[in-house]
């Protein structure tokens, strides 16, 4: 990825804006952060993310970092991981943490919600087998609840524990003794989180930037 030098009249910016929903100004800010993080190199590696203080104490730090190198998150039908990413891949992954625009239609908002849930599912489906475990589902619920700011960590953990047990009773409780529990599929995951307000809770902080501000 070549460095993007100007805001307007830059084909790269126009294409990236259409692909991610970010404005030219937001892309410029993110490009500056990208260059800071990569030490002015053209690509980012995992070790660059490990230097970020704001991620150090995040309970899903490893999943967040790995999400940037997971081909599923920026390439349709992508598989496997990469060792380094350019600015475009970085921007596409960042767009998953961006709150939806206030001017979206219901159809667009639902599409964004599904994309965010797919991204979240992929973060926990680390072996790319199309399922996540009950324990991984509990972590998803706890993380989303604790980020709302309205609940304490212990309360969020208790609710997440209850959610996991409920899913277990539904998914495993009705199985025959000789059946094998294969995990939660993405379709099941969508149904489980139906009605759960996720759009504003999927945000991260790094390099002194809060992704909740990236809304237009």
C-alpha positions, -999 to 999 in steps of 0.1 A, spaced: 0 0 0 15 34 -10 12 63 14 -19 84 8 -7 120 7 -39 141 2 -75 140 13 -94 151 -18 -89 140 -54 -70 109 -42 -84 77 -59 -72 56 -30 -92 76 -5 -124 75 -26 -122 37 -29 -114 32 7 -142 55 18 -167 35 -3 -154 2 10 -153 11 47 -178 39 53 -151 62 67 -149 98 56 -118 112 40 -109 129 73 -113 97 93 -92 78 68 -65 105 72 -65 101 110 -64 63 107 -35 65 82 -16 87 106 -22 61 134 -12 33 110 22 50 102 28 57 139 21 21 148 42 6 119 71 31 126 65 45 91 67 12 74 42 1 47 30 -29 66 20 -39 102 30 -71 119 17 -87 151 46 -74 172 35 -38 163 2 -44 180 18 -59 211 34 -25 217 1 -8 222 -5 0 259 -43 3 256 -45 -33 244 -22 -47 272 -50 -52 297 -78 -61 273 -92 -96 281 -95 -105 244 -62 -88 234 -50 -119 215 -82 -122 196 -83 -85 186 -47 -87 174 -53 -119 154 -84 -104 138 -62 -80 119 -44 -109 103 -74 -131 96 -82 -132 59 -119 -138 66 -122 -103 79 -112 -85 47 -116 -110 19 -147 -128 9 -143 -165 14 -108 -158 27 -91 -185 46 -61 -187 69 -39 -158 82 -12 -135 70 20 -123 86 16 -87 78 -11 -63 65 -11 -30 46 -32 1 53 -63 -11 34 -66 -43 54 -60 -24 86 -88 1 76 -113 -27 67 -108 -44 100 -111 -11 119 -144 -5 101 -159 -34 121 -154 -14 153 -170 17 139 -205 26 151 -231 26 124 -240 59 108 -270 78 123 -283 82 87 -286 45 79 -318 28 68 -330 -1 89 -319 -25 62 -284 -10 61 -283 -11 99 -293 -48 100 -266 -55 74 -239 -38 95 -251 -56 126 -247 -90 108 -213 -80 96 -202 -71 131 -216 -103 145 -198 -123 118 -166 -105 127 -171 -111 164 -179 -148 157 -147 -151 136 -126 -137 165 -137 -166 187 -138 -193 160 -100 -194 161 -97 -228 143 -120 -217 115 -143 -247 118 -175 -227 117 -184 -232 154 -175 -217 188 -177 -234 222 -201 -226 250 -172 -211 270 -162 -188 240 -198 -177 238 -197 -168 275 -167 -147 268 -184 -129 240 -214 -120 262 -193 -109 291 -171 -87 269 -201 -70 253 -219 -64 286 -188 -51 304 -182 -26 276 -217 -11 280 -204 8 311 -237 2 329 -227 -30 345 -199 -39 368 -175 -66 358 -188 -92 383 -224 -85 372 -215 -89 336 -197 -121 344 -228 -135 363 -251 -127 334 -226 -142 309 -225 -174 330 -263 -176 331 -264 -170 293 -239 -199 288 -259 -222 310 -291 -213 291 -275 -221 257 -261 -253 272 -296 -264 283 -310 -256 249 -282 -269 228 -270 -299 248 -299 -306 271 -321 -320 244 -294 -342 228 -295 -380 228 -268 -398 249 -250 -409 217 -250 -375 201 -219 -353 200 -221 -315 208 -204 -298 179 -206 -262 191 -225 -230 183 -228 -222 146 -230 -187 132 -267 -191 124 -273 -202 160 -251 -173 172 -272 -148 153 -304 -161 170 -288 -161 205 -278 -125 202 -310 -113 185 -321 -81 202 -287 -76 219 -275 -41 213 -241 -46 198 -235 -18 174 -221 8 199 -203 -18 221 -178 -31 196 -151 -5 200 -115 -5 209 -90 20 221 -54 22 208 -29 49 201 -51 74 221 -80 70 197 -115 58 206 -133 41 177 -167 53 190 -157 88 176 -155 74 141 -191 79 133 -205 104 107 
